[in-house]
């Protein structure tokens, strides 16, 4: 199919942060599958030409290219609702919502503007149907197995974390370090900084334990009183529930062991304890780190089982194939 991706090419629209999640997982995956896919980088074009001109350029592009499908991943209000309405007269429109468990009002407002939209929430389709929206499709995060892959490298890190800095994540990391375990952290806001995508995949493979840390529902009293910044962050955050994230699938796709926070529905994707390791609170996290570090055979067994499950069920080839069939495009 001919597909136009209306996305930010760069992470949060900032070129210095590297390519975005949508670039690596939507654009690259669709290209690998064999679709004729192009990117309309609305954030870069808006910054260069202004919002009104960018929206006009979007309409002009759709008219000229006449795609079978336009896929959107919205940030805030860069795209005008009137633009989407005009596009629906040209082609089918599909919008991806990645965070509708906490960006509830935003997602519900925009959902009705598109022909189809997705939700990663296991109850999302039901919730939207109760609102009279019957064009929702369950589309959880997944992994591009061409980019996230198993490497033959030595395990040089006992414990690592790759992801943006957050006061709660910092607090958890320090708890592990105080127990005598060295933790290497990478990503925006950490001392080691952002690492290129290839380096991130290598870190997953080089780590005995890959931490998957939430920054959402952290009401541990010990954390809240540990620093005024942590308390302020919690009170200001709109993230009130845990969410299944892309990292669950990305780490598993490299056949690497991960120790993750628990989120409702995780057991629908991986067998807990057999295909993924989880912790339920701070004390359990520290205890599980020591437990899994001492049992390399168990770590390898869990990592290999999670890897096999990911390749079979959680690739983006499988994800896109399912949603395209549901919206009548094959």
C-alpha positions in Angstrom: 0.0 0.0 0.0 0.9 3.6 -0.4 1.1 5.1 3.1 1.9 8.6 4.4 3.0 8.7 8.1 2.1 12.1 9.7 4.6 11.9 12.5 7.5 13.6 14.2 10.7 12.2 12.6 12.7 13.2 15.6 12.1 12.4 19.3 9.8 15.1 20.6 10.6 17.0 17.4 14.2 17.7 18.6 16.9 16.4 16.0 19.6 16.2 18.7 17.6 13.6 20.5 17.7 11.3 17.5 14.9 9.7 15.5 11.5 9.2 17.1 9.8 6.0 18.2 7.5 6.3 15.3 10.4 6.5 12.8 12.1 3.4 14.1 9.0 1.3 14.7 6.3 2.6 12.2 8.3 3.9 9.3 11.1 1.2 9.4 8.7 -1.6 10.0 6.3 -0.6 7.2 9.2 -0.3 4.8 10.5 -3.7 5.8 7.1 -5.2 5.2 7.2 -3.8 1.7 4.8 -0.9 1.8 5.4 2.4 -0.1 5.7 4.6 2.9 6.8 8.3 3.3 7.0 10.7 6.3 5.3 14.0 6.6 7.3 15.5 9.5 4.7 17.9 10.8 6.8 19.3 13.7 9.9 20.2 11.6 7.6 21.7 8.9 5.6 23.7 11.4 8.8 25.0 13.0 10.0 26.1 9.6 6.8 27.4 8.0 4.3 27.9 10.7 1.2 25.9 11.7 -1.2 27.2 9.1 1.3 26.7 6.2 2.2 23.2 7.5 -1.5 22.2 7.5 -1.9 23.4 4.0 1.3 21.5 2.9 -0.3 18.4 4.5 -3.4 18.7 2.4 -1.4 19.4 -0.7 0.8 16.4 -0.1 -2.2 14.1 0.3 -3.9 15.5 -2.8 -0.7 15.0 -4.9 0.3 11.6 -3.5 -3.3 10.1 -3.2 -2.2 7.5 -0.6 -4.2 4.4 0.4 -3.8 5.3 4.1 -2.6 8.2 6.2 -1.3 7.2 9.7 -1.1 9.9 12.4 0.7 10.1 15.7 -0.4 13.4 17.4 1.6 15.4 19.9 -0.6 18.4 20.9 -2.6 20.7 18.5 -0.3 20.9 15.5 -2.8 19.4 13.2 -6.1 21.2 12.7 -9.4 19.2 13.0 -10.5 20.8 9.7 -7.4 19.5 8.0 -8.2 15.9 9.1 -11.8 16.3 7.9 -10.6 17.4 4.5 -8.1 14.5 4.4 -10.9 12.0 5.0 -12.4 12.9 1.7 -9.1 11.9 0.0 -8.0 8.8 1.9 -8.5 6.6 4.9 -7.1 8.0 8.2 -5.8 6.1 11.1 -4.6 7.7 14.3 -2.4 6.1 16.9 -2.9 6.9 20.6 0.0 5.7 22.7 -1.0 7.2 26.1 -4.8 7.2 26.2 -4.8 5.6 29.7 -3.8 9.1 31.1 -4.3 11.5 28.2 -8.0 10.6 28.4 -9.6 13.9 27.3 -7.0 14.5 24.5 -7.6 11.0 23.1 -11.4 11.1 23.3 -11.5 14.5 21.6 -9.4 13.5 18.7 -10.7 9.9 18.3 -13.9 11.1 16.6 -12.0 13.1 14.0 -10.5 10.0 12.3 -11.9 7.1 10.4 -10.1 4.7 12.7 -7.9 5.0 15.8 -5.9 2.7 18.1 -5.6 2.1 21.8 -2.9 0.2 23.7 -5.3 -0.2 26.7 -6.5 -3.8 26.9 -10.0 -2.4 27.9 -9.7 0.5 25.4 -12.0 -0.8 22.7 -14.7 -1.5 25.3 -14.3 1.9 26.9 -14.6 3.7 23.6 -17.6 1.6 22.6 -19.4 2.7 25.7 -18.9 6.3 24.5 -20.4 5.4 21.1 -17.1 5.2 19.4 -16.9 1.9 17.5 -13.9 2.7 15.3 -11.3 1.8 18.0 -8.7 -0.9 17.4 -6.5 -2.6 20.1 -2.9 -2.0 19.1 -0.4 -2.5 21.9 3.2 -1.5 21.6 5.5 -4.0 19.9 9.0 -4.4 18.6 10.7 -4.0 15.2 12.6 -7.2 15.2 14.9 -6.0 12.4 16.2 -3.3 14.8 15.9 -4.9 18.2 17.8 -8.1 17.9 20.0 -10.6 19.7 23.7 -9.9 19.6 26.7 -12.2 20.4 28.3 -9.9 23.0 29.6 -10.3 26.5 27.5 -9.4 29.5 29.5 -6.5 31.0 26.7 -4.8 33.0 25.1 -6.4 36.0 22.2 -4.0 35.9 21.4 -1.3 33.4 18.6 1.1 32.7 18.0 3.0 29.4 15.3 5.7 29.5 14.7 9.3 30.4 15.7 10.5 33.9 12.8 10.9 36.4 13.1 11.5 40.2 11.3 8.3 40.9 13.6 6.3 38.6 16.6 7.9 40.2 15.3 7.0 43.7 14.8 3.3 42.6 18.3 3.2 41.1 19.8 4.6 44.3 18.0 1.9 46.3 19.6 -0.8 44.2 23.0 0.8 44.4 22.8 1.1 48.2 22.3 -2.7 48.3 25.7 -3.2 46.8 24.8 -3.6 43.1 26.3 -1.3 40.4 23.6 0.2 38.1 24.5 1.8 34.8 22.0 4.4 33.5 21.6 5.9 30.0 19.2 8.3 28.5 18.0 11.9 28.6 18.9 13.6 31.9 21.3 10.9 33.1 25.1 11.4 33.4 25.8 9.1 30.5 23.3 10.9 28.3 21.4 9.8 25.3 22.8 6.8 23.4 22.3 6.1 19.7 19.8 3.4 18.9 22.4 0.8 17.9 24.2 1.4 21.2 21.0 1.0 23.2 20.4 -2.4 21.6 23.9 -3.4 22.4 23.4 -2.3 26.1 20.3 -4.5 26.3 22.4 -7.4 25.1 25.3 -6.6 27.4 23.2 -6.5 30.5 22.5 -9.3 32.9 19.4 -7.4 34.1 17.6 -4.7 32.1 15.5 -2.6 34.3 12.1 -1.5 33.0 11.1 1.4 35.4 7.8 3.2 35.5 7.5 6.9 36.1 3.7 6.9 36.7 2.0 5.7 39.9 4.7 6.2 42.5 3.0 6.8 45.8 5.6 5.1 48.0 5.8 7.4 51.1 9.5 6.9 51.4 9.9 8.3 47.9 7.6 11.2 48.5 9.4 12.3 51.6 12.9 11.7 50.1 12.9 15.0 48.2 10.6 18.0 47.7 11.2 17.6 43.9 9.9 14.1 44.0 6.7 15.1 45.8 6.1 18.0 43.5 6.7 15.8 40.4 4.1 13.3 41.7 1.5 16.0 42.5 1.9 17.6 39.1 2.0 14.4 37.0 -1.1 13.5 35.0 0.1 9.9 34.9 -2.2 8.2 37.4 -2.0 4.6 36.2 0.7 2.2 35.0 0.9 1.5 31.3 2.2 -1.3 29.1 5.1 0.4 27.2 7.2 -0.3 24.2 10.2 -1.2 26.3 8.5 -4.4 27.5 8.7 -5.7 23.9 12.0 -4.1 22.8 14.1 -5.7 25.5 12.4 -9.1 25.0 13.1 -8.8 21.2 16.9 -8.8 21.9 16.6 -12.0 23.9 17.7 -10.1 27.0 16.4 -10.5 30.5 14.3 -7.7 31.9 13.0 -6.9 35.4 9.9 -4.8 35.0 7.2 -3.0 37.0 3.8 -4.8 36.9 1.0 -3.4 34.8 -2.5 -4.8 34.5 -2.7 -7.0 31.4 1.0 -7.8 31.2 0.2 -11.5 31.6 -1.7 -11.4 28.4 1.5 -10.8 26.5 4.2 -12.7 28.6 4.1 -15.4 31.2 5.2 -13.8 34.4 8.3 -15.5 35.8 8.7 -17.6 32.7 9.0 -15.0 29.9 9.5 -11.8 31.9 10.6 -10.9 35.5 8.5 -8.4 37.5 8.7 -6.6 40.8 5.7 -5.2 42.7 7.3 -2.6 45.0 10.7 -1.1 45.9 11.8 -3.7 48.4 10.8 -6.5 46.0 12.8 -4.8 43.2 16.0 -4.8 45.3 15.4 -8.4 46.4 14.7 -9.6 42.8 17.8 -7.9 41.5 19.9 -10.0 43.8 17.9 -13.1 43.2 18.2 -13.0 39.4 21.9 -11.9 39.5 22.7 -15.1 41.4 20.9 -17.4 38.9 22.2 -17.0 35.4 20.5 -20.1 34.1 17.1 -18.8 35.2 17.8 -15.4 33.6 18.7 -17.1 30.3 15.7 -19.3 30.3 13.3 -16.4 30.9 15.1 -14.2 28.3 15.0 -16.9 25.6 11.3 -17.7 26.3 10.4 -14.0 26.1 12.4 -13.7 22.9 10.5 -16.6 21.2 7.1 -15.1 22.3 8.0 -11.7 20.9 9.1 -12.9 17.5 5.9 -15.0 17.2 3.3 -12.6 18.5 4.6 -9.1 19.1 6.4 -7.9 16.0 5.1 -4.8 14.2 4.6 -6.9 11.1 2.0 -8.9 13.1 0.6 -5.7 14.7 0.1 -3.8 11.4 -1.2 -6.8 9.6 -4.0 -7.2 12.2 -5.1 -3.6 12.2 -5.0 -3.3 8.4 -7.3 -6.3 8.1 -9.7 -4.8 10.7 -10.0 -1.5 8.7 -10.4 -3.3 5.4 -6.9 -2.8 3.9 -4.9 -5.9 3.0 
